[in-house]
Amino acid sequence: SEGDGWRIKLKESLPNNVSTSIDQVWTIGVSKAGGFIVAKVILGVLASIVLSVSFLIIGLPSPIALGVAAGILSQLIPVVGTFLGGLVPFIASISLGTTAMVATVMVLFTYQIVENYLVSPRVTKSTMEIHPAIAVFATLFGAYTLGGVGAILALPVAATVQGVIGTVVKNRKEL
């Protein structure tokens, strides 16, 4: 791939000890980015299921389509994805009256809190091997400093940095 060609050229222009480090960092980075994608898929499927069942109970029209759309949007679009994903089910609830509107907002709000503080850190820990507290802090810091782009990049970068530090510490202990 183009990325491998770039990595090889960079390695050839540097001393051996540095090029070995580049290999380790590259491998860790690719692994963590893959874990990030797996985490997003798991969270999207889980959100889709929970929201579809909730919308079915509330009595929204096309509850599965609304749940899947809300679940996927909440994972694909950082920061505003949850809002955009919840907008259509909320609009669908208007025709059913105030009770359905309040129930829809409560489901969306409650699920988001549970996902952000309980589910997502645990999924991230298992797929990216990053401590849940670091995952939450990195996402908040990334979103605060760089907005949506920062929120997207925060977890793979934090996991890569944590992996590199762990590898350096492990290599030092072996010496």
N, C-alpha and C positions, 0 to 999 in steps of 0.2 A: 504494500500500500504506500501511498504518498508519505504518510506519517513515518513508516519504517525507513523509507529512503532518507528523510530528513534526519532521523535519529542516527542512522549509520554515518552520514556525512559529518554530523556533529561529533560523533565518537571518534572518527578517524582523525579529526583535527585536534584532538585533546590527548593528554597523556593517559596511559593505561589505567591508573588508579582512578582518575576522574571518569573515564569512559565506563568503567565497571559501576560506578555510582550512578551514572546516567541510566544504565540498563536497569538497575534496581528501582530508581525513581520512576522510570517509564513503566515498568511492570506493575508497580504499586498503583500508579495513576490510572492505568487501563483497567486494572482489577476494581478499583474503587468506583470508577465511572460506570462500569458494568453493574456493580452493586446498586448504584444510584438508580439506574434504569429499572432494575428488578424491583427495587423498593417502590418506585412510582407505579409500576404495573400492579403490584400487590395492593397498594393503597387505593388505586383506581377501581380495582375489582371489588375490594371490600366496601368502599364508599358506594359504589353502584348497587350492590346487594342491599346494604342497610337502607339506603335512601329509597330504592324501589319498594321494599317491603313497607317502609314507613308511609310512602305516598299511597300505596295500596290500602293500608289501614285508614288513612285520612279520607280516601275516596277520590283522589285526584284522577282526572282522565289520563289514560296512557301512562300509568305509574311506572312501568318498567322503562319505557323510553325516557321519561323525565328523570328517573333515578340514574340510569346509565349516562345520560348526557351530563347531569350535574356531577356525578362521580368522576367522569373522565375530564371534564373541564376543570374541576378543582385540582387535578393533578398536573394537567398539561400547562396551564397558564398560572405562573406564580403570582402571588399577592392578590390579584383581582379575579382569578379563576373561580374561587369559591363564590364570590359575589355574582359573577356572570352565570355560573352553573346553577345558582339558587334563584336567579331572576325569573327564568321560565316557569319552574314549578310554582313560584309565588304568584305569577300572573295567572297561571292555570287555576290557582286556588281562589282567586277573586270571585269567580262565578259561583263558587260554592258557599260564599258568605264569610263572615268574620271569624267564626270558629275554625274553619278550614285554613284561613289565612294565618291566624295566630299559630295553629298547630304546625303548619308548614314552616313558618319562621323559626319556631321552637325546635323542630327537628333539625333544620339546617344549622342553627346556632349550636345546639347541643352536640350534634355529630362533629362539627368543626372543632369544638373545644376538646372533646374526647380524642379525636384524631391527632390534633396538634400536641397535646400534652401527654397522652398515654400510648396511643397506637403507633404513630409515626416514629417517635424516638426508639421504640422497641424494634420495629421493622428495620429501621435504619441501622440499629446496632447489629442485627443479625445478618443483613445483606451487605453492609459496608464495614463491619467490625469497627464502628465508631461509638464511643460512649454516648448514651442518650443526652446527657447534659451538654456535651460538646456539640451534638447535633442541633439542639435547640438554640444554644448561644450562637453558633455559626450561622444558622439560618436568619436569626434576628439581626445579627451584625451585618450579614451580607445584604439583607433587604434594606437596612437602615443606610448603609454606605453607598450601595449601587442600585437600589431599587429592585425591580424584577430580575434583572440580569444577575445581581448579587445574590438574590434568593435562589436562583437556579444553580449558580456556581458554588455556593457556600458549602454544601455537603461534600461534593467530590473533592474540592480543594482542602477542606478540613480533614477529610478522611485520608487524603494523600499525604498531607503534612504529618498527621498522626502516624501513618504507616512508615514514612521516611524516618521520623524521630525514633520510632520503635525499632526499625532496622539498624539505625546508627547505634543506638544503645546496645542492641543485641550483638552487633559486630564488635563494639568496644569490649564487651564482657568476654567475648571469645578470644580476644588478643592476649 
